Amino acid sequence: MLECDYIVKQIDGDYAHLQRVDQPEAELKLVARALLPADIYEGCELHYAMMQYSMK
């Protein structure tokens, strides 16, 4: 099962653009903010595990 860390690069309305920490050259991942913790901000780190995002 996938487990990784992301940095919130940009918040765009109802979506956030996430960059994988271990793959900085990869394309940004677009994720609906409804799936993310409510208190995210640009530059914060998220941990993804078991199909859930949490603040690091």
Long-range contacts (C-beta under 8 A, 24 or more apart in sequence): 1-49, 1-50, 2-48, 2-49, 3-47, 3-48, 3-49, 4-47, 4-48, 5-45, 5-46, 5-47, 5-48, 5-56, 6-45, 6-46, 6-47, 6-48, 6-53, 7-43, 7-44, 7-45, 7-46, 8-40, 8-41, 8-42, 8-43, 8-44, 8-45, 8-46, 9-42, 10-42, 11-40, 11-41, 11-42, 16-40, 18-46, 21-45
